[in-house]
């Protein structure tokens, strides 16, 4: 059992975890592809109680993307939290795209590869 304040597992009958308000980033174990989501690998959200919101997502409620990913057998995990952030900050996160903010190794290696491709000269042919 995790002792993280943002764990989605119950901490015990007497444990009291304070609600954390802010923005959060969820990483999908593999990209979810559909007509509406051509390869979504991340979800950015805002909540007054992030732990409770993650539990809601785990039940397949709240976010259509996460509900569809769960229905397709794709798991997800909370990878980043911005405590105290507001909805304006959430909009900024949406505009930056989740994969650029994700600390997961597979995402950081993709980011590094993209930067390298931008630096290489175009092949002439």
C-alpha positions as CSV (number, residue, x, y, z in Angstrom):
1,X,0.0,0.0,0.0
2,X,1.3,3.4,-0.9
3,X,1.7,6.2,1.6
4,X,1.8,8.9,-1.0
5,X,-0.7,11.7,-0.2
6,X,-2.1,11.2,-3.8
7,X,-2.3,7.5,-3.6
8,X,-5.6,6.2,-5.0
9,X,-5.5,3.2,-2.6
10,X,-7.3,3.5,0.7
11,X,-4.9,4.5,3.5
12,X,-7.0,2.8,6.3
13,X,-10.1,3.6,8.2
14,X,-8.5,6.2,10.5
15,X,-6.3,7.9,8.0
16,X,-7.2,11.4,6.9
17,X,-5.5,12.7,3.8
18,X,-6.0,16.4,3.1
19,X,-7.7,17.4,-0.1
20,X,-5.2,18.8,-2.6
21,X,-6.5,21.4,-5.1
22,X,-4.6,21.9,-8.3
23,X,-3.8,20.5,-11.7
24,X,-2.6,17.0,-12.5
25,X,-1.2,15.0,-15.4
26,X,-2.2,11.4,-16.2
27,X,0.0,9.2,-18.4
28,X,-1.8,6.4,-20.3
29,X,0.1,3.1,-20.4
30,X,-0.3,3.2,-24.2
31,X,-1.9,5.8,-26.5
32,X,-5.7,5.5,-26.9
33,X,-6.7,5.8,-30.5
34,X,-10.2,6.5,-31.8
35,X,-11.9,8.9,-34.3
36,X,-11.9,11.6,-31.7
37,X,-8.6,10.8,-30.1
38,X,-6.0,9.9,-32.8
39,X,-3.4,8.9,-30.3
40,X,-4.0,10.5,-26.9
41,X,-1.4,9.4,-24.4
42,X,-2.0,12.0,-21.6
43,X,-4.8,13.8,-19.8
44,X,-4.5,17.1,-18.0
45,X,-7.1,18.0,-15.4
46,X,-8.0,20.2,-12.5
47,X,-9.7,19.3,-9.3
48,X,-10.5,20.6,-5.9
49,X,-9.6,17.2,-4.5
50,X,-7.1,15.4,-6.8
51,X,-7.2,12.1,-5.0
52,X,-11.0,11.9,-5.1
53,X,-10.9,12.9,-8.8
54,X,-8.5,10.1,-9.7
55,X,-10.7,7.7,-7.9
56,X,-13.6,9.0,-10.0
57,X,-11.6,8.5,-13.2
58,X,-10.7,4.9,-12.1
59,X,-14.5,4.2,-12.0
60,X,-14.8,5.3,-15.6
61,X,-16.5,8.5,-14.7
62,X,-15.6,12.2,-15.4
63,X,-13.4,12.1,-18.4
64,X,-14.7,10.5,-21.6
65,X,-11.1,9.9,-22.7
66,X,-10.1,8.0,-19.6
67,X,-13.4,6.1,-19.5
68,X,-12.8,4.9,-23.1
69,X,-9.2,4.1,-22.4
70,X,-10.2,1.9,-19.4
71,X,-12.9,0.2,-21.4
72,X,-10.2,-0.6,-24.0
73,X,-8.0,-2.1,-21.3
74,X,-5.6,0.7,-21.2
75,X,-4.5,1.6,-17.6
76,X,-3.2,5.0,-16.5
77,X,-1.3,6.6,-13.7
78,X,-0.9,10.0,-12.1
79,X,2.6,11.3,-12.9
80,X,2.6,14.9,-12.0
81,X,0.7,17.4,-9.8
82,X,0.8,21.2,-9.6
83,X,-0.7,21.9,-6.1
84,X,-2.5,25.2,-5.8
85,X,-2.8,25.7,-9.6
86,X,-6.0,27.2,-10.9
87,X,-8.0,26.7,-14.1
88,X,-6.0,29.3,-16.0
89,X,-2.9,27.3,-15.3
90,X,-4.8,24.2,-16.5
91,X,-5.5,25.9,-19.8
92,X,-1.8,26.7,-20.2
93,X,-1.0,23.0,-19.6
94,X,-3.5,22.0,-22.3
95,X,-1.8,24.4,-24.7
96,X,1.6,22.9,-24.0
97,X,0.4,19.3,-24.6
98,X,0.8,16.7,-21.9
99,X,3.6,14.7,-23.5
100,X,6.0,17.7,-23.2
101,X,5.4,17.8,-19.5
102,X,5.5,14.1,-18.7
103,X,8.4,12.9,-16.6
104,X,8.0,9.3,-17.8
105,X,11.1,7.9,-19.5
106,X,9.3,6.9,-22.7
107,X,8.0,10.4,-23.1
108,X,11.3,12.2,-22.3
109,X,13.1,10.0,-24.9
110,X,10.5,11.0,-27.5
111,X,11.0,14.6,-26.6
112,X,14.7,14.3,-27.0
113,X,14.3,12.6,-30.4
114,X,12.0,15.4,-31.6
115,X,14.6,18.0,-30.5
116,X,17.3,16.2,-32.4
117,X,15.2,15.9,-35.5
118,X,14.6,19.7,-35.5
119,X,18.3,20.3,-35.4
120,X,19.2,18.0,-38.3
121,X,19.4,19.6,-41.8
122,X,16.9,18.3,-44.3
123,X,18.2,15.8,-46.7
124,X,18.4,17.1,-50.3
125,X,17.5,14.8,-53.0
